């Protein structure tokens, strides 16, 4: 679920894997691994959620609500 959602978000914004990797502090290969199914470390998960302005629960498939509760 996570890998599908980050691919979807990246496509919606028209970004490359290298673009997102740079923004969230990963190597391009590290980001590619996430899109291939590797689960992120906690800090990386938070950075990706912040970058896309979505909830961690949505990224991980726990809810259908993208919004971040603030």
Buried (B, 14 or more C-beta within 10 A) or exposed (E): EBBEBBBEBBEEEEBEBBBBBBBBEBEBEBBBBBBEEEEBEEEBBBBBBEBBEBBBBBBBEEEEEBEBEE
